[in-house]
Amino acid sequence: MPTTAPKTSFAPLNDLDAVSEHARQTTDRLADVGRKVTNAYLDGLEKYVAGYVELERKLGKQSHVEAFASVLDTHAQMTEEAFKAGVSAARELITA
C-alpha cells in the first residue's frame, strides 16, 4: 500500500512577507533614531564651538597687544568657518 508523505508547510516561509515588512519598519525606526541622535550631537557641537569662538574673541579684545588680538580673531574666524562647513556637510549626509 503506497503511503504519501503528509504535506507540511514551514510556517516562517508562509509569513516571509510579514517578517520582511517588520524588518523594514525596524530598520526605518533605527535610522530615524540615528538621525535624531546625530542632529542632537551636532547641535551640541555647534554650541560648544560657538562658546569657544566667543571666548577666543573676548580674549583678543581684552588683550592690549594688537598682534595677539588679530591672531585670536583670525583663528576664531577660521575655526568658525571650517566648523560650519563640516556641520553643514554632515547634516546633508544624514538627511540623504
HUWOGI-V996170 format. One record per residue. RES is the residue in one small letter. OMEGA is omega in radians with two decimals (NA if undefined). Layout:
res->RES omega->OMEGA
res->RES omega->OMEGA
This chain:
res->m omega->-3.12
res->p omega->3.08
res->t omega->3.08
res->t omega->3.14
res->a omega->3.12
res->p omega->3.11
res->k omega->3.09
res->t omega->3.07
res->s omega->3.13
res->f omega->-3.01
res->a omega->-3.13
res->p omega->3.11
res->l omega->3.10
res->n omega->-3.11
res->d omega->-3.08
res->l omega->3.12
res->d omega->3.14
res->a omega->3.14
res->v omega->-3.13
res->s omega->3.09
res->e omega->3.11
res->h omega->3.11
res->a omega->3.12
res->r omega->3.12
res->q omega->3.12
res->t omega->3.11
res->t omega->3.11
res->d omega->3.12
res->r omega->3.12
res->l omega->3.11
res->a omega->3.12
res->d omega->3.10
res->v omega->3.11
res->g omega->3.10
res->r omega->-3.13
res->k omega->3.14
res->v omega->3.14
res->t omega->3.09
res->n omega->3.11
res->a omega->3.10
res->y omega->3.13
res->l omega->3.08
res->d omega->3.11
res->g omega->3.10
res->l omega->3.11
res->e omega->3.12
res->k omega->3.14
res->y omega->-3.11
res->v omega->3.10
res->a omega->3.09
res->g omega->3.11
res->y omega->-3.14
res->v omega->3.11
res->e omega->3.11
res->l omega->-3.12
res->e omega->3.12
res->r omega->3.10
res->k omega->3.10
res->l omega->3.12
res->g omega->3.14
res->k omega->-3.10
res->q omega->3.12
res->s omega->-3.13
res->h omega->3.12
res->v omega->-3.06
res->e omega->-3.11
res->a omega->3.13
res->f omega->3.12
res->a omega->3.13
res->s omega->3.12
res->v omega->3.14
res->l omega->3.14
res->d omega->3.11
res->t omega->3.12
res->h omega->3.12
res->a omega->3.14
res->q omega->3.13
res->m omega->3.12
res->t omega->-3.12
res->e omega->-3.11
res->e omega->-3.14
res->a omega->-3.13
res->f omega->3.13
res->k omega->3.12
res->a omega->3.13
res->g omega->3.14
res->v omega->3.11
res->s omega->3.12
res->a omega->3.13
res->a omega->3.13
res->r omega->3.07
res->e omega->-3.13
res->l omega->-3.08
res->i omega->3.09
res->t omega->-3.13
res->a omega->NA
